[in-house]
Amino acid sequence: MILFLILLIIAAAVVGVYATGNTGAHDITLWQWHWSAVPDWVPVMVAAAVIAGLFLLYMLYSGLVHGVRVGSMRRRVTTRESTITDLRRENQRLREENARMRTVPAYQDANRDTNPEPVVADTPVDRSLAAPYRPRESFGERVRAFFSGREPAGY
């Protein structure tokens, strides 16, 4: 579109130079119309105005199409961003619940005979009974442990 605008400015400059160099006049007849003593630069100016009008219409159309495309992508991105935010919030809630539940089953298993009712997560839990959380080893760490003789093959 910038190229069309530059071409439009150049065409206006060329028509201006043409008008200053051609000061004559002549008669023009087009179908049933007749004009007399029309300056020589007017037909050139009319042709340049038609082309300029077409360029401007094309620029308006291109801008409209671009705006519609960007707007539709913005709606899609906004929808996806809100979905991602919801999923992150749910993930955080599940992580907190998972961390809370990791401590509760060890307490329930240790006191199942003396305390058969379920333990509420908000009750104080004796942390000495719960096994500490240990993230699972990666595959490479398990292979190194196997070949160093620290771990058995079947696990």
Secondary structure, 3 states (H helix, E strand, C coil): CHHHHHHHHHHHHHHHHHHHHCCCEEEEEECCEEEEEEECHHHHHHHHHHHHHHHHHHHHHHHHHHHHHHHHHHHHHHHHHHHHHHHHHHHHHHHHHHHHHHHHHHHHHHCCCCCCCCCCCCCCCCCCCCCCCCCCCCHHHHHHHHHHCCCCCCC
